[in-house]
Amino acid sequence: MAFTLYSLIQAAVLCVNAVAVLHEERFLSKIGWGVDQSIGGFGDEPGIKVQLMNLIRSVRTVMRVPLIGVNSVCIVLLLLFG
């Protein structure tokens, strides 16, 4: 497999897909990354765990609909050009 721009884009789409399918109650809460674990005090800097939880939640919220189109385009390109 050649190292091309398409393979980089496909790898990025696969990573975003992996984040988008994470389920809050079934997976994230079991490893301690649920909604109720992100309670912090006022003025405290959010840690890396809280920032990653916010990133996962944002990707799941914002990228759900555009991922359908991007996945469809990737599938069509893969079928056409191999």
PDB file of N, CA, C and O in Angstrom, chain B, residues numbered from 101:
ATOM      1  N   MET B 101       0.849  -1.179   0.000  1.00  0.00           N
ATOM      2  CA  MET B 101       0.000   0.000   0.000  1.00  0.00           C
ATOM      3  C   MET B 101       0.890   1.236   0.000  1.00  0.00           C
ATOM      4  O   MET B 101       1.777   1.384   0.840  1.00  0.00           O
ATOM      5  N   ALA B 102       0.639   2.096  -0.936  1.00  0.00           N
ATOM      6  CA  ALA B 102       1.435   3.309  -1.073  1.00  0.00           C
ATOM      7  C   ALA B 102       1.007   4.344  -0.035  1.00  0.00           C
ATOM      8  O   ALA B 102      -0.141   4.376   0.408  1.00  0.00           O
ATOM      9  N   PHE B 103       1.947   5.168   0.328  1.00  0.00           N
ATOM     10  CA  PHE B 103       1.692   6.224   1.304  1.00  0.00           C
ATOM     11  C   PHE B 103       1.268   7.471   0.532  1.00  0.00           C
ATOM     12  O   PHE B 103       2.109   8.235   0.056  1.00  0.00           O
ATOM     13  N   THR B 104      -0.050   7.668   0.413  1.00  0.00           N
ATOM     14  CA  THR B 104      -0.589   8.774  -0.370  1.00  0.00           C
ATOM     15  C   THR B 104      -1.443   9.666   0.506  1.00  0.00           C
ATOM     16  O   THR B 104      -1.707   9.367   1.670  1.00  0.00           O
ATOM     17  N   LEU B 105      -1.870  10.776  -0.090  1.00  0.00           N
ATOM     18  CA  LEU B 105      -2.757  11.698   0.612  1.00  0.00           C
ATOM     19  C   LEU B 105      -4.095  11.031   0.923  1.00  0.00           C
ATOM     20  O   LEU B 105      -4.685  11.269   1.977  1.00  0.00           O
ATOM     21  N   TYR B 106      -4.572  10.189  -0.007  1.00  0.00           N
ATOM     22  CA  TYR B 106      -5.833   9.496   0.226  1.00  0.00           C
ATOM     23  C   TYR B 106      -5.725   8.543   1.413  1.00  0.00           C
ATOM     24  O   TYR B 106      -6.670   8.429   2.193  1.00  0.00           O
ATOM     25  N   SER B 107      -4.602   7.864   1.562  1.00  0.00           N
ATOM     26  CA  SER B 107      -4.453   6.953   2.695  1.00  0.00           C
ATOM     27  C   SER B 107      -4.383   7.721   4.017  1.00  0.00           C
ATOM     28  O   SER B 107      -4.849   7.226   5.043  1.00  0.00           O
ATOM     29  N   LEU B 108      -3.806   8.923   4.000  1.00  0.00           N
ATOM     30  CA  LEU B 108      -3.808   9.765   5.201  1.00  0.00           C
ATOM     31  C   LEU B 108      -5.225  10.218   5.555  1.00  0.00           C
ATOM     32  O   LEU B 108      -5.618  10.193   6.722  1.00  0.00           O
ATOM     33  N   ILE B 109      -5.985  10.630   4.546  1.00  0.00           N
ATOM     34  CA  ILE B 109      -7.365  11.060   4.778  1.00  0.00           C
ATOM     35  C   ILE B 109      -8.208   9.885   5.264  1.00  0.00           C
ATOM     36  O   ILE B 109      -9.043  10.042   6.155  1.00  0.00           O
ATOM     37  N   GLN B 110      -7.991   8.714   4.681  1.00  0.00           N
ATOM     38  CA  GLN B 110      -8.739   7.535   5.087  1.00  0.00           C
ATOM     39  C   GLN B 110      -8.407   7.147   6.530  1.00  0.00           C
ATOM     40  O   GLN B 110      -9.298   6.741   7.277  1.00  0.00           O
ATOM     41  N   ALA B 111      -7.153   7.266   6.925  1.00  0.00           N
ATOM     42  CA  ALA B 111      -6.771   6.966   8.309  1.00  0.00           C
ATOM     43  C   ALA B 111      -7.410   7.962   9.275  1.00  0.00           C
ATOM     44  O   ALA B 111      -7.860   7.573  10.353  1.00  0.00           O
ATOM     45  N   ALA B 112      -7.455   9.232   8.904  1.00  0.00           N
ATOM     46  CA  ALA B 112      -8.092  10.243   9.750  1.00  0.00           C
ATOM     47  C   ALA B 112      -9.589   9.984   9.877  1.00  0.00           C
ATOM     48  O   ALA B 112     -10.150  10.123  10.964  1.00  0.00           O
ATOM     49  N   VAL B 113     -10.236   9.609   8.781  1.00  0.00           N
ATOM     50  CA  VAL B 113     -11.668   9.308   8.819  1.00  0.00           C
ATOM     51  C   VAL B 113     -11.929   8.093   9.699  1.00  0.00           C
ATOM     52  O   VAL B 113     -12.907   8.071  10.445  1.00  0.00           O
ATOM     53  N   LEU B 114     -11.072   7.090   9.622  1.00  0.00           N
ATOM     54  CA  LEU B 114     -11.244   5.906  10.467  1.00  0.00           C
ATOM     55  C   LEU B 114     -11.079   6.242  11.948  1.00  0.00           C
ATOM     56  O   LEU B 114     -11.801   5.706  12.788  1.00  0.00           O
ATOM     57  N   CYS B 115     -10.137   7.124  12.273  1.00  0.00           N
ATOM     58  CA  CYS B 115      -9.955   7.530  13.669  1.00  0.00           C
ATOM     59  C   CYS B 115     -11.155   8.323  14.177  1.00  0.00           C
ATOM     60  O   CYS B 115     -11.597   8.120  15.307  1.00  0.00           O
ATOM     61  N   VAL B 116     -11.681   9.218  13.359  1.00  0.00           N
ATOM     62  CA  VAL B 116     -12.864   9.988  13.762  1.00  0.00           C
ATOM     63  C   VAL B 116     -14.069   9.062  13.894  1.00  0.00           C
ATOM     64  O   VAL B 116     -14.894   9.251  14.788  1.00  0.00           O
ATOM     65  N   ASN B 117     -14.184   8.063  13.016  1.00  0.00           N
ATOM     66  CA  ASN B 117     -15.248   7.071  13.147  1.00  0.00           C
ATOM     67  C   ASN B 117     -15.126   6.313  14.464  1.00  0.00           C
ATOM     68  O   ASN B 117     -16.127   6.056  15.133  1.00  0.00           O
ATOM     69  N   ALA B 118     -13.911   5.962  14.829  1.00  0.00           N
ATOM     70  CA  ALA B 118     -13.701   5.226  16.075  1.00  0.00           C
ATOM     71  C   ALA B 118     -14.134   6.049  17.284  1.00  0.00           C
ATOM     72  O   ALA B 118     -14.717   5.507  18.223  1.00  0.00           O
ATOM     73  N   VAL B 119     -13.859   7.334  17.271  1.00  0.00           N
ATOM     74  CA  VAL B 119     -14.271   8.197  18.373  1.00  0.00           C
ATOM     75  C   VAL B 119     -15.781   8.402  18.351  1.00  0.00           C
ATOM     76  O   VAL B 119     -16.415   8.479  19.403  1.00  0.00           O
ATOM     77  N   ALA B 120     -16.357   8.490  17.155  1.00  0.00           N
ATOM     78  CA  ALA B 120     -17.789   8.782  17.042  1.00  0.00           C
ATOM     79  C   ALA B 120     -18.666   7.629  17.507  1.00  0.00           C
ATOM     80  O   ALA B 120     -19.808   7.858  17.905  1.00  0.00           O
ATOM     81  N   VAL B 121     -18.171   6.403  17.471  1.00  0.00           N
ATOM     82  CA  VAL B 121     -19.018   5.272  17.853  1.00  0.00           C
ATOM     83  C   VAL B 121     -18.894   4.907  19.322  1.00  0.00           C
ATOM     84  O   VAL B 121     -19.572   3.985  19.774  1.00  0.00           O
ATOM     85  N   LEU B 122     -18.055   5.595  20.082  1.00  0.00           N
ATOM     86  CA  LEU B 122     -17.932   5.293  21.505  1.00  0.00           C
ATOM     87  C   LEU B 122     -19.241   5.633  22.214  1.00  0.00           C
ATOM     88  O   LEU B 122     -19.770   6.734  22.060  1.00  0.00           O
ATOM     89  N   HIS B 123     -19.747   4.706  22.972  1.00  0.00           N
ATOM     90  CA  HIS B 123     -21.016   4.897  23.671  1.00  0.00           C
ATOM     91  C   HIS B 123     -20.736   5.356  25.099  1.00  0.00           C
ATOM     92  O   HIS B 123     -19.871   4.806  25.781  1.00  0.00           O
ATOM     93  N   GLU B 124     -21.475   6.363  25.538  1.00  0.00           N
ATOM     94  CA  GLU B 124     -21.234   6.988  26.843  1.00  0.00           C
ATOM     95  C   GLU B 124     -21.466   6.022  28.002  1.00  0.00           C
ATOM     96  O   GLU B 124     -20.614   5.898  28.882  1.00  0.00           O
ATOM     97  N   GLU B 125     -22.599   5.342  28.011  1.00  0.00           N
ATOM     98  CA  GLU B 125     -22.926   4.481  29.153  1.00  0.00           C
ATOM     99  C   GLU B 125     -22.270   3.113  29.066  1.00  0.00           C
ATOM    100  O   GLU B 125     -21.833   2.570  30.081  1.00  0.00           O
ATOM    101  N   ARG B 126     -22.196   2.549  27.863  1.00  0.00           N
ATOM    102  CA  ARG B 126     -21.698   1.185  27.752  1.00  0.00           C
ATOM    103  C   ARG B 126     -20.192   1.086  27.834  1.00  0.00           C
ATOM    104  O   ARG B 126     -19.675   0.102  28.362  1.00  0.00           O
ATOM    105  N   PHE B 127     -19.466   2.074  27.327  1.00  0.00           N
ATOM    106  CA  PHE B 127     -18.015   1.957  27.287  1.00  0.00           C
ATOM    107  C   PHE B 127     -17.307   2.989  28.158  1.00  0.00           C
ATOM    108  O   PHE B 127     -16.483   2.635  29.002  1.00  0.00           O
ATOM    109  N   LEU B 128     -17.626   4.256  27.953  1.00  0.00           N
ATOM    110  CA  LEU B 128     -16.873   5.318  28.623  1.00  0.00           C
ATOM    111  C   LEU B 128     -17.076   5.337  30.127  1.00  0.00           C
ATOM    112  O   LEU B 128     -16.131   5.618  30.865  1.00  0.00           O
ATOM    113  N   SER B 129     -18.272   5.047  30.601  1.00  0.00           N
ATOM    114  CA  SER B 129     -18.493   5.070  32.049  1.00  0.00           C
ATOM    115  C   SER B 129     -17.810   3.892  32.741  1.00  0.00           C
ATOM    116  O   SER B 129     -17.454   3.997  33.914  1.00  0.00           O
ATOM    117  N   LYS B 130     -17.622   2.783  32.045  1.00  0.00           N
ATOM    118  CA  LYS B 130     -16.949   1.631  32.628  1.00  0.00           C
ATOM    119  C   LYS B 130     -15.472   1.881  32.874  1.00  0.00           C
ATOM    120  O   LYS B 130     -14.888   1.298  33.788  1.00  0.00           O
ATOM    121  N   ILE B 131     -14.866   2.737  32.073  1.00  0.00           N
ATOM    122  CA  ILE B 131     -13.447   3.041  32.283  1.00  0.00           C
ATOM    123  C   ILE B 131     -13.252   4.339  33.057  1.00  0.00           C
ATOM    124  O   ILE B 131     -12.129   4.826  33.187  1.00  0.00           O
ATOM    125  N   GLY B 132     -14.337   4.895  33.567  1.00  0.00           N
ATOM    126  CA  GLY B 132     -14.245   6.094  34.388  1.00  0.00           C
ATOM    127  C   GLY B 132     -14.254   7.393  33.619  1.00  0.00           C
ATOM    128  O   GLY B 132     -13.814   8.418  34.140  1.00  0.00           O
ATOM    129  N   TRP B 133     -14.744   7.378  32.389  1.00  0.00           N
ATOM    130  CA  TRP B 133     -14.778   8.583  31.578  1.00  0.00           C
ATOM    131  C   TRP B 133     -16.207   9.021  31.300  1.00  0.00           C
ATOM    132  O   TRP B 133     -16.467   9.619  30.256  1.00  0.00           O
ATOM    133  N   GLY B 134     -17.136   8.744  32.198  1.00  0.00           N
ATOM    134  CA  GLY B 134     -18.527   9.119  32.009  1.00  0.00           C
ATOM    135  C   GLY B 134     -18.749  10.597  32.266  1.00  0.00           C
ATOM    136  O   GLY B 134     -17.811  11.339  32.560  1.00  0.00           O
ATOM    137  N   VAL B 135     -19.987  11.011  32.155  1.00  0.00           N
ATOM    138  CA  VAL B 135     -20.348  12.417  32.333  1.00  0.00           C
ATOM    139  C   VAL B 135     -20.149  12.858  33.773  1.00  0.00           C
ATOM    140  O   VAL B 135     -19.675  13.967  34.017  1.00  0.00           O
ATOM    141  N   ASP B 136     -20.499  12.017  34.719  1.00  0.00           N
ATOM    142  CA  ASP B 136     -20.461  12.420  36.120  1.00  0.00           C
ATOM    143  C   ASP B 136     -19.055  12.444  36.708  1.00  0.00           C
ATOM    144  O   ASP B 136     -18.884  12.922  37.829  1.00  0.00           O
ATOM    145  N   GLN B 137     -18.048  11.952  36.001  1.00  0.00           N
ATOM    146  CA  GLN B 137     -16.686  11.970  36.528  1.00  0.00           C
ATOM    147  C   GLN B 137     -15.947  13.279  36.249  1.00  0.00           C
ATOM    148  O   GLN B 137     -14.817  13.449  36.706  1.00  0.00           O
ATOM    149  N   SER B 138     -16.550  14.197  35.518  1.00  0.00           N
ATOM    150  CA  SER B 138     -15.837  15.410  35.107  1.00  0.00           C
ATOM    151  C   SER B 138     -16.126  16.600  36.009  1.00  0.00           C
ATOM    152  O   SER B 138     -16.049  17.738  35.547  1.00  0.00           O
ATOM    153  N   ILE B 139     -16.451  16.383  37.262  1.00  0.00           N
ATOM    154  CA  ILE B 139     -16.770  17.478  38.166  1.00  0.00           C
ATOM    155  C   ILE B 139     -15.473  18.101  38.667  1.00  0.00           C
ATOM    156  O   ILE B 139     -14.619  17.413  39.226  1.00  0.00           O
ATOM    157  N   GLY B 140     -15.333  19.402  38.465  1.00  0.00           N
ATOM    158  CA  GLY B 140     -14.155  20.121  38.924  1.00  0.00           C
ATOM    159  C   GLY B 140     -14.558  21.374  39.655  1.00  0.00           C
ATOM    160  O   GLY B 140     -15.702  21.819  39.561  1.00  0.00           O
ATOM    161  N   GLY B 141     -13.631  21.939  40.376  1.00  0.00           N
ATOM    162  CA  GLY B 141     -13.921  23.150  41.127  1.00  0.00           C
ATOM    163  C   GLY B 141     -13.794  24.388  40.267  1.00  0.00           C
ATOM    164  O   GLY B 141     -13.269  24.349  39.155  1.00  0.00           O
ATOM    165  N   PHE B 142     -14.289  25.491  40.811  1.00  0.00           N
ATOM    166  CA  PHE B 142     -14.215  26.757  40.095  1.00  0.00           C
ATOM    167  C   PHE B 142     -12.777  27.251  40.104  1.00  0.00           C
ATOM    168  O   PHE B 142     -12.135  27.273  41.154  1.00  0.00           O
ATOM    169  N   GLY B 143     -12.269  27.643  38.956  1.00  0.00           N
ATOM    170  CA  GLY B 143     -10.920  28.167  38.850  1.00  0.00           C
ATOM    171  C   GLY B 143      -9.866  27.098  38.650  1.00  0.00           C
ATOM    172  O   GLY B 143      -8.701  27.418  38.412  1.00  0.00           O
ATOM    173  N   ASP B 144     -10.250  25.834  38.742  1.00  0.00           N
ATOM    174  CA  ASP B 144      -9.292  24.765  38.498  1.00  0.00           C
ATOM    175  C   ASP B 144      -9.094  24.590  36.998  1.00  0.00           C
ATOM    176  O   ASP B 144     -10.038  24.671  36.213  1.00  0.00           O
ATOM    177  N   GLU B 145      -7.849  24.349  36.625  1.00  0.00           N
ATOM    178  CA  GLU B 145      -7.559  24.051  35.231  1.00  0.00           C
ATOM    179  C   GLU B 145      -8.037  22.628  34.938  1.00  0.00           C
ATOM    180  O   GLU B 145      -7.755  21.714  35.712  1.00  0.00           O
ATOM    181  N   PRO B 146      -8.750  22.432  33.839  1.00  0.00           N
ATOM    182  CA  PRO B 146      -9.206  21.073  33.523  1.00  0.00           C
ATOM    183  C   PRO B 146      -8.013  20.196  33.151  1.00  0.00           C
ATOM    184  O   PRO B 146      -7.116  20.617  32.421  1.00  0.00           O
ATOM    185  N   GLY B 147      -8.024  19.001  33.656  1.00  0.00           N
ATOM    186  CA  GLY B 147      -6.951  18.065  33.365  1.00  0.00           C
ATOM    187  C   GLY B 147      -7.086  17.465  31.984  1.00  0.00           C
ATOM    188  O   GLY B 147      -8.036  17.748  31.254  1.00  0.00           O
ATOM    189  N   ILE B 148      -6.116  16.628  31.636  1.00  0.00           N
ATOM    190  CA  ILE B 148      -6.113  16.022  30.309  1.00  0.00           C
ATOM    191  C   ILE B 148      -7.302  15.083  30.136  1.00  0.00           C
ATOM    192  O   ILE B 148      -7.838  14.956  29.035  1.00  0.00           O
ATOM    193  N   LYS B 149      -7.715  14.426  31.215  1.00  0.00           N
ATOM    194  CA  LYS B 149      -8.853  13.512  31.135  1.00  0.00           C
ATOM    195  C   LYS B 149     -10.136  14.266  30.805  1.00  0.00           C
ATOM    196  O   LYS B 149     -10.922  13.819  29.969  1.00  0.00           O
ATOM    197  N   VAL B 150     -10.350  15.390  31.447  1.00  0.00           N
ATOM    198  CA  VAL B 150     -11.554  16.197  31.194  1.00  0.00           C
ATOM    199  C   VAL B 150     -11.524  16.765  29.780  1.00  0.00           C
ATOM    200  O   VAL B 150     -12.554  16.820  29.108  1.00  0.00           O
ATOM    201  N   GLN B 151     -10.359  17.182  29.335  1.00  0.00           N
ATOM    202  CA  GLN B 151     -10.251  17.715  27.979  1.00  0.00           C
ATOM    203  C   GLN B 151     -10.512  16.640  26.932  1.00  0.00           C
ATOM    204  O   GLN B 151     -11.164  16.904  25.922  1.00  0.00           O
ATOM    205  N   LEU B 152     -10.004  15.420  27.166  1.00  0.00           N
ATOM    206  CA  LEU B 152     -10.273  14.329  26.232  1.00  0.00           C
ATOM    207  C   LEU B 152     -11.752  13.943  26.228  1.00  0.00           C
ATOM    208  O   LEU B 152     -12.314  13.635  25.178  1.00  0.00           O
ATOM    209  N   MET B 153     -12.373  13.961  27.398  1.00  0.00           N
ATOM    210  CA  MET B 153     -13.809  13.670  27.466  1.00  0.00           C
ATOM    211  C   MET B 153     -14.608  14.712  26.695  1.00  0.00           C
ATOM    212  O   MET B 153     -15.559  14.372  25.992  1.00  0.00           O
ATOM    213  N   ASN B 154     -14.223  15.988  26.825  1.00  0.00           N
ATOM    214  CA  ASN B 154     -14.906  17.051  26.076  1.00  0.00           C
ATOM    215  C   ASN B 154     -14.682  16.898  24.575  1.00  0.00           C
ATOM    216  O   ASN B 154     -15.593  17.144  23.785  1.00  0.00           O
ATOM    217  N   LEU B 155     -13.465  16.488  24.171  1.00  0.00           N
ATOM    218  CA  LEU B 155     -13.181  16.276  22.754  1.00  0.00           C
ATOM    219  C   LEU B 155     -14.018  15.125  22.203  1.00  0.00           C
ATOM    220  O   LEU B 155     -14.578  15.232  21.112  1.00  0.00           O
ATOM    221  N   ILE B 156     -14.107  14.029  22.950  1.00  0.00           N
ATOM    222  CA  ILE B 156     -14.908  12.887  22.501  1.00  0.00           C
ATOM    223  C   ILE B 156     -16.372  13.279  22.387  1.00  0.00           C
ATOM    224  O   ILE B 156     -17.031  12.934  21.407  1.00  0.00           O
ATOM    225  N   ARG B 157     -16.886  13.994  23.380  1.00  0.00           N
ATOM    226  CA  ARG B 157     -18.286  14.429  23.350  1.00  0.00           C
ATOM    227  C   ARG B 157     -18.535  15.388  22.189  1.00  0.00           C
ATOM    228  O   ARG B 157     -19.579  15.313  21.542  1.00  0.00           O
ATOM    229  N   SER B 158     -17.597  16.281  21.921  1.00  0.00           N
ATOM    230  CA  SER B 158     -17.763  17.233  20.814  1.00  0.00           C
ATOM    231  C   SER B 158     -17.738  16.530  19.467  1.00  0.00           C
ATOM    232  O   SER B 158     -18.543  16.839  18.589  1.00  0.00           O
ATOM    233  N   VAL B 159     -16.819  15.587  19.297  1.00  0.00           N
ATOM    234  CA  VAL B 159     -16.749  14.853  18.030  1.00  0.00           C
ATOM    235  C   VAL B 159     -18.023  14.048  17.818  1.00  0.00           C
ATOM    236  O   VAL B 159     -18.542  13.989  16.703  1.00  0.00           O
ATOM    237  N   ARG B 160     -18.529  13.428  18.876  1.00  0.00           N
ATOM    238  CA  ARG B 160     -19.759  12.643  18.744  1.00  0.00           C
ATOM    239  C   ARG B 160     -20.944  13.530  18.397  1.00  0.00           C
ATOM    240  O   ARG B 160     -21.853  13.092  17.692  1.00  0.00           O
ATOM    241  N   THR B 161     -20.950  14.765  18.877  1.00  0.00           N
ATOM    242  CA  THR B 161     -22.079  15.661  18.622  1.00  0.00           C
ATOM    243  C   THR B 161     -21.992  16.318  17.248  1.00  0.00           C
ATOM    244  O   THR B 161     -22.962  16.318  16.489  1.00  0.00           O
ATOM    245  N   VAL B 162     -20.842  16.870  16.938  1.00  0.00           N
ATOM    246  CA  VAL B 162     -20.699  17.699  15.737  1.00  0.00           C
ATOM    247  C   VAL B 162     -20.468  16.874  14.474  1.00  0.00           C
ATOM    248  O   VAL B 162     -20.983  17.226  13.413  1.00  0.00           O
ATOM    249  N   MET B 163     -19.714  15.795  14.564  1.00  0.00           N
ATOM    250  CA  MET B 163     -19.292  15.073  13.366  1.00  0.00           C
ATOM    251  C   MET B 163     -20.208  13.928  12.968  1.00  0.00           C
ATOM    252  O   MET B 163     -19.899  13.197  12.026  1.00  0.00           O
ATOM    253  N   ARG B 164     -21.317  13.755  13.655  1.00  0.00           N
ATOM    254  CA  ARG B 164     -22.188  12.613  13.344  1.00  0.00           C
ATOM    255  C   ARG B 164     -22.739  12.690  11.919  1.00  0.00           C
ATOM    256  O   ARG B 164     -22.636  11.717  11.172  1.00  0.00           O
ATOM    257  N   VAL B 165     -23.311  13.806  11.535  1.00  0.00           N
ATOM    258  CA  VAL B 165     -23.920  13.943  10.205  1.00  0.00           C
ATOM    259  C   VAL B 165     -22.868  14.085   9.101  1.00  0.00           C
ATOM    260  O   VAL B 165     -23.008  13.425   8.072  1.00  0.00           O
ATOM    261  N   PRO B 166     -21.827  14.905   9.255  1.00  0.00           N
ATOM    262  CA  PRO B 166     -20.824  14.976   8.179  1.00  0.00           C
ATOM    263  C   PRO B 166     -20.078  13.666   7.942  1.00  0.00           C
ATOM    264  O   PRO B 166     -19.619  13.420   6.827  1.00  0.00           O
ATOM    265  N   LEU B 167     -19.948  12.827   8.955  1.00  0.00           N
ATOM    266  CA  LEU B 167     -19.255  11.554   8.767  1.00  0.00           C
ATOM    267  C   LEU B 167     -19.997  10.632   7.808  1.00  0.00           C
ATOM    268  O   LEU B 167     -19.375   9.816   7.127  1.00  0.00           O
ATOM    269  N   ILE B 168     -21.304  10.752   7.749  1.00  0.00           N
ATOM    270  CA  ILE B 168     -22.066   9.926   6.809  1.00  0.00           C
ATOM    271  C   ILE B 168     -21.658  10.262   5.379  1.00  0.00           C
ATOM    272  O   ILE B 168     -21.417   9.364   4.572  1.00  0.00           O
ATOM    273  N   GLY B 169     -21.582  11.547   5.065  1.00  0.00           N
ATOM    274  CA  GLY B 169     -21.164  11.965   3.726  1.00  0.00           C
ATOM    275  C   GLY B 169     -19.719  11.639   3.423  1.00  0.00           C
ATOM    276  O   GLY B 169     -19.402  11.183   2.324  1.00  0.00           O
ATOM    277  N   VAL B 170     -18.838  11.867   4.385  1.00  0.00           N
ATOM    278  CA  VAL B 170     -17.412  11.595   4.167  1.00  0.00           C
ATOM    279  C   VAL B 170     -17.179  10.102   3.984  1.00  0.00           C
ATOM    280  O   VAL B 170     -16.394   9.700   3.125  1.00  0.00           O
ATOM    281  N   ASN B 171     -17.850   9.276   4.779  1.00  0.00           N
ATOM    282  CA  ASN B 171     -17.724   7.827   4.627  1.00  0.00           C
ATOM    283  C   ASN B 171     -18.249   7.376   3.271  1.00  0.00           C
ATOM    284  O   ASN B 171     -17.659   6.501   2.638  1.00  0.00           O
ATOM    285  N   SER B 172     -19.347   7.962   2.823  1.00  0.00           N
ATOM    286  CA  SER B 172     -19.901   7.606   1.516  1.00  0.00           C
ATOM    287  C   SER B 172     -18.943   7.961   0.396  1.00  0.00           C
ATOM    288  O   SER B 172     -18.761   7.179  -0.537  1.00  0.00           O
ATOM    289  N   VAL B 173     -18.332   9.126   0.475  1.00  0.00           N
ATOM    290  CA  VAL B 173     -17.360   9.540  -0.554  1.00  0.00           C
ATOM    291  C   VAL B 173     -16.148   8.622  -0.531  1.00  0.00           C
ATOM    292  O   VAL B 173     -15.649   8.241  -1.590  1.00  0.00           O
ATOM    293  N   CYS B 174     -15.671   8.264   0.632  1.00  0.00           N
ATOM    294  CA  CYS B 174     -14.516   7.353   0.721  1.00  0.00           C
ATOM    295  C   CYS B 174     -14.841   5.987   0.150  1.00  0.00           C
ATOM    296  O   CYS B 174     -13.999   5.382  -0.513  1.00  0.00           O
ATOM    297  N   ILE B 175     -16.047   5.487   0.393  1.00  0.00           N
ATOM    298  CA  ILE B 175     -16.451   4.188  -0.143  1.00  0.00           C
ATOM    299  C   ILE B 175     -16.542   4.239  -1.664  1.00  0.00           C
ATOM    300  O   ILE B 175     -16.078   3.327  -2.348  1.00  0.00           O
ATOM    301  N   VAL B 176     -17.136   5.300  -2.189  1.00  0.00           N
ATOM    302  CA  VAL B 176     -17.268   5.427  -3.657  1.00  0.00           C
ATOM    303  C   VAL B 176     -15.902   5.535  -4.298  1.00  0.00           C
ATOM    304  O   VAL B 176     -15.653   4.887  -5.315  1.00  0.00           O
ATOM    305  N   LEU B 177     -15.006   6.336  -3.735  1.00  0.00           N
ATOM    306  CA  LEU B 177     -13.658   6.455  -4.292  1.00  0.00           C
ATOM    307  C   LEU B 177     -12.903   5.128  -4.226  1.00  0.00           C
ATOM    308  O   LEU B 177     -12.171   4.781  -5.153  1.00  0.00           O
ATOM    309  N   LEU B 178     -13.078   4.402  -3.152  1.00  0.00           N
ATOM    310  CA  LEU B 178     -12.419   3.107  -3.026  1.00  0.00           C
ATOM    311  C   LEU B 178     -12.969   2.108  -4.042  1.00  0.00           C
ATOM    312  O   LEU B 178     -12.219   1.305  -4.598  1.00  0.00           O
ATOM    313  N   LEU B 179     -14.276   2.161  -4.283  1.00  0.00           N
ATOM    314  CA  LEU B 179     -14.860   1.259  -5.282  1.00  0.00           C
ATOM    315  C   LEU B 179     -14.438   1.626  -6.714  1.00  0.00           C
ATOM    316  O   LEU B 179     -14.222   0.746  -7.547  1.00  0.00           O
ATOM    317  N   LEU B 180     -14.325   2.923  -6.987  1.00  0.00           N
ATOM    318  CA  LEU B 180     -13.963   3.352  -8.332  1.00  0.00           C
ATOM    319  C   LEU B 180     -12.481   3.151  -8.662  1.00  0.00           C
ATOM    320  O   LEU B 180     -12.135   2.672  -9.742  1.00  0.00           O
ATOM    321  N   PHE B 181     -11.621   3.521  -7.723  1.00  0.00           N
ATOM    322  CA  PHE B 181     -10.190   3.527  -8.014  1.00  0.00           C
ATOM    323  C   PHE B 181      -9.412   2.428  -7.311  1.00  0.00           C
ATOM    324  O   PHE B 181      -8.193   2.343  -7.458  1.00  0.00           O
ATOM    325  N   GLY B 182     -10.089   1.598  -6.562  1.00  0.00           N
ATOM    326  CA  GLY B 182      -9.442   0.452  -5.901  1.00  0.00           C
ATOM    327  C   GLY B 182      -8.618   0.866  -4.789  1.00  0.00           C
ATOM    328  O   GLY B 182      -8.005   0.026  -4.128  1.00  0.00           O
TER     329      GLY B 182
END
